[in-house]
Amino acid sequence: RKSRRYNSYKGTIGRVAKNLIHRRFYTSIPHQKVTTDTSEFKYYEHDKNKKLVIKKLYLDPFLDMFNGEILSYRISERPNAKAIMDAQKEAIDRTDDCPYRRTFHSDQGWAYQMKAYKKQLTKQNIFQSMSRKGNCFDNSPMENFFGLLKQEMYYGVIYASFKQLKQAIEDWIHYRIKTKLGCSPIQYREQMTA
């Protein structure tokens, strides 16, 4: 049975940032442009009455637009601020070597409008950019990542536990090779900055 797609937009709960990226996703500088979003996955477990129950898992990755590398991510059983804030902090720390001012891009989801999320970016002198409301093409690098991930390891496979699905996602992220780069995203960055 097809269910409603997860949507992190809950209206304006904070301040919406301007779209500074304007679909200019390409950058020749590692760690300059970073994008993020949340995606929902389903798995199936039996409850104590042996009835099949649909459960959900949420993935919050931060992706470097330079090479498609996942800088950080968190996986949780429900959408929550802590997972996003922890992944954001790790992404900020990992991109600290960028010689130019960084931009973190997202959609207008509730988590990216939070004062705490914005405060961390401001504190590190990072620009915040947001897609226009309801326009997935404004964040296509992240949408493409989710599409590729689900196509290669999720669609057509039934996962029987949170642990099993989480492990499959982690294995895919760590193994992932961008064919257009001809090597892993990390190797590509090292070659370009050597």
C-alpha positions in Angstrom: 0.0 0.0 0.0 1.3 3.4 -1.0 1.4 5.9 1.8 1.9 9.6 2.0 5.4 10.8 1.2 7.3 12.4 4.1 7.3 16.2 4.1 9.4 18.1 6.6 7.7 21.4 5.7 5.4 22.5 8.6 4.9 26.1 7.5 7.0 29.1 8.6 8.1 28.3 12.2 11.2 30.5 12.1 12.9 32.7 9.5 13.2 31.4 5.9 16.6 32.1 4.3 17.0 33.4 0.8 17.9 30.9 -2.0 21.6 31.9 -2.4 22.5 28.8 -4.5 19.9 29.5 -7.3 20.6 26.0 -8.7 24.3 26.9 -9.1 25.3 23.5 -7.7 28.8 23.3 -9.3 31.8 24.3 -7.3 35.5 23.7 -7.9 36.2 24.2 -4.2 35.8 21.3 -1.7 33.5 22.1 1.3 32.3 25.4 -0.1 28.7 24.4 -0.9 27.0 21.8 1.3 23.4 20.6 1.0 21.1 18.6 3.3 17.6 17.2 3.6 15.7 14.4 5.4 14.4 11.2 3.8 12.0 8.6 5.1 12.4 4.8 4.7 10.1 2.0 5.8 10.7 -1.4 7.2 8.4 -4.1 8.6 8.4 -5.8 12.0 6.1 -8.2 13.7 4.5 -7.0 16.9 3.9 -9.2 19.9 0.7 -10.5 18.3 2.7 -11.5 15.1 0.9 -8.8 13.1 3.1 -7.0 10.5 3.6 -3.4 11.4 5.1 -0.7 9.2 7.9 1.3 11.0 9.9 4.2 9.8 13.6 5.3 9.7 14.9 8.8 8.9 18.2 9.7 7.2 19.7 13.2 7.6 22.8 13.5 5.5 25.0 16.5 4.6 26.5 16.4 1.1 29.4 18.3 -0.4 28.3 19.7 -3.8 32.0 19.6 -4.9 32.2 15.8 -5.2 29.0 14.3 -3.9 30.7 13.1 -0.7 28.5 12.6 2.4 30.3 14.7 5.0 28.1 13.5 7.9 24.7 11.8 8.5 22.5 10.6 11.3 19.9 7.8 11.2 17.0 7.9 13.6 13.6 6.3 14.3 11.7 9.7 14.0 12.5 13.1 12.6 14.2 15.0 15.4 16.2 18.1 16.0 19.1 16.3 17.8 19.9 14.1 14.8 20.0 17.1 12.5 22.0 19.3 14.9 24.6 16.5 15.5 25.0 15.9 11.7 25.2 19.7 11.2 28.0 20.1 13.8 30.0 17.2 12.2 29.6 18.8 8.7 30.6 22.2 10.0 33.8 20.7 11.7 34.7 18.7 8.5 34.4 21.7 6.2 36.3 24.0 8.4 39.3 23.8 6.1 37.5 25.7 3.3 39.4 28.8 2.3 36.2 30.6 1.3 33.0 31.4 3.1 30.8 28.3 3.1 27.1 28.0 2.2 24.8 25.3 3.7 21.7 24.8 1.6 18.4 23.0 2.4 14.7 23.0 1.8 12.4 25.0 4.1 11.8 22.1 6.5 11.0 22.8 10.1 14.5 21.7 11.3 16.3 24.2 9.1 14.2 27.1 10.3 15.1 26.4 14.0 16.9 29.1 15.8 19.5 26.6 17.0 20.3 25.4 13.5 20.6 29.0 12.2 22.7 30.0 15.3 25.4 27.4 14.6 25.8 28.6 11.0 25.9 32.2 12.0 28.5 31.4 14.7 30.8 29.8 12.1 30.2 32.6 9.6 28.4 30.2 7.2 25.7 31.5 4.8 22.4 29.7 5.0 20.5 29.1 1.8 17.0 27.6 1.3 15.1 26.2 -1.7 11.9 27.9 -2.7 8.8 26.3 -1.1 7.8 23.1 -2.8 10.5 23.2 -5.5 12.6 20.0 -5.3 14.7 21.1 -8.3 16.3 23.8 -6.1 17.9 21.0 -4.1 18.5 18.5 -6.8 21.9 17.2 -5.7 20.3 15.9 -2.5 17.3 14.6 -4.3 19.5 12.8 -6.7 21.5 11.3 -3.8 18.3 10.0 -2.2 17.1 8.6 -5.6 20.3 6.8 -6.3 20.4 5.4 -2.7 16.9 4.1 -2.8 17.2 2.7 -6.3 20.4 0.7 -5.5 19.6 -0.6 -2.0 16.0 0.0 -1.0 13.4 -0.4 -3.7 12.4 -4.1 -4.1 14.0 -5.1 -0.8 12.0 -5.8 2.3 13.9 -4.9 5.5 12.8 -6.7 8.7 14.2 -4.4 11.4 15.6 -0.9 12.0 19.0 -2.4 12.6 19.0 -4.2 9.2 17.9 -1.1 7.2 20.3 1.2 9.1 23.2 -1.2 8.3 22.3 -1.4 4.6 22.2 2.4 4.4 25.5 2.8 6.2 27.1 0.1 4.0 25.9 1.8 0.8 27.1 5.3 2.0 30.6 4.0 2.9 30.9 1.9 -0.3 29.4 4.4 -2.6 31.4 5.4 -5.7 30.3 8.2 -8.1 30.9 6.8 -11.6 31.2 10.3 -13.1 34.2 10.9 -10.9 35.9 7.6 -11.8 36.8 7.0 -8.1 35.3 7.5 -4.7 34.3 11.1 -3.7 37.1 11.2 -1.1 39.8 10.0 -3.6 38.5 12.6 -6.1 38.8 15.5 -3.5 42.3 14.3 -2.5 43.4 14.3 -6.2 41.9 17.7 -6.9 43.5 19.3 -3.8 46.9 17.6 -4.1 
